[in-house]
Amino acid sequence: MADEKDVIGLQPPAYDSADMKSIDSDTRRLAEMGYSQDMKRNFSVWSVLAVGFSLTNSWFGISAALVTGINSGGPVLIVYGIILIALISTCVGISLSELSSAMPNSGGQYFWANELAPKKYANFASYLTGVISWAGSIFTSASVALAVGSACVGCIQLAHPHLVIQPWMVFVGYQVVNAVAYIFNCYGKILPRIATVSIYTSLISFFVILVTVPAKAPTHQNAKFVFANFVNNTGWAQNGIAFIVGLINTNWAFACLDCATHLAEEVARPEKMIPIAIMGTVGIGFVTAFCYSISMFFSMNDLQALFDTKTGVTILELFHQAIGNKGGAIMLEVLIIATGLGCQIACHTWQARLCWSFARDRGLPGSKYWAHVDERLEVPLYAHTMSCVWVAILGTLYLGSYTAFNSMVTACIVLLYISYSIPVICLLIKGRNNITHGPFWMGPLGLFSNWVLLLWTVFTIVMYSFPSVKPVKGSNMNYVSAVYAVVFGFIIIYWFARGKRTFRTVDERHTEAQDLGLTTALSRVSNSQRRQEEDGIVR
């Protein structure tokens, strides 16, 4: 449609930071990229870190997906898998931090691809990256909603042992979690506070569980069980393959490191603050996940009971073994549920920003609606709503096939890696020293990190497509390849049918950057100062 080719979202910018000099600089740089300041800069570096960690939340991820890991390697997989994935995530974090420091923009990886790719391929590279990253965020939100919903139903089953869990029960829990997270994301001004509460909830819950479980456990495992006990219940004859397919557990726990990059237009000095948030997420994630896993495995009594639990929630059964009573186990699981809810809220914050920023460049059908920012609520409400509806729809797959739904969990990991790899490939083709570096630039270490990211992406595309168990049947098949086919099928069809004509090109964006003009942007600073006095600063 012709009206979608109009410049989207050029409303008066709003500034919400005490450091007006920094805001002026941030607005100027954003205008040079071809975008107006539509979102208020309500976030501080701590609240951005809070959103990033609340989403990744590595120790929660280990809890939620523990059953996959202990079947595919036992304690050995989790303990050493955390170390391996943390090292790889450090390289991923460095790669993302360098780009976000050099080109801070809410579009993140799709914007970088647009800037770095050869001009002939820039539009398609950007469009491809944008769709893949948004799809990855939707699948991630679905996986977290399932984890939290399953935990809620598991607590009910533990309290009522005669209850037999049915798929519809988990489906209801899934939809409730999705709806609650949607509501919390409808008011932008409180999001930094919610993120701060979420990270404190996560860290306090981590500490309480870390201390309580080993202290109350009647017996403790020896070091050999924790650090050398390999369990292979997958049916794969090769322990190496079993270990690799089980890595999905720990990899999921360190996924979504790009979250902070999509808040670049909501924090002052993003070229410095976003890298701090990304690397801080990796660091805190490793320490919490590693300590948590070791503590839980030392406190474990009956490994087979974890496999056979009727609750469907492995960590809940472990709590029950350690505490010795249902009430105590449920209370600890409630802490995990509260942490998971914070993770789901952060997921919605992330996916809404991805959808909104991509729509500004007309990357989605109906972009003129999804690019709208509600001035009263201070959020991209339509983009947020549309993304959450898709999460709700994906939940219906769980009723039809648990295996098909789990394939989306795998897809969210691999699709996000692909979305990180595209701009990194473009960077290497262009030359790392042929762009203006930001404050965070790691030189040779950055180059090494780029290659680790690319090699790991290729590895996951191949190895995470393997079935998790053998013999392979229709009920346990890994359908992730079908998920890829749907995503890439949509990309190709929409690109040639419409996207190729409507997606905002590099030339258009650079021309509009000149039209925006710095004088127009800065002339509204006085109005923003008045809003600051009326609204206050959210930290």
Helices and strands as residue ranges (DSSP letters): G 2-5, H 20-33, H 45-56, H 58-64, H 66-71, H 75-102, H 109-116, H 119-159, H 167-184, G 188-190, H 191-216, H 223-228, H 239-253, G 259-266, H 270-298, H 303-308, H 314-323, H 326-360, H 367-370, H 381-400, H 402-430, G 432-434, H 444-463, H 480-494, I 495-499, H 500-502, H 506-516, H 518-522, H 525-535
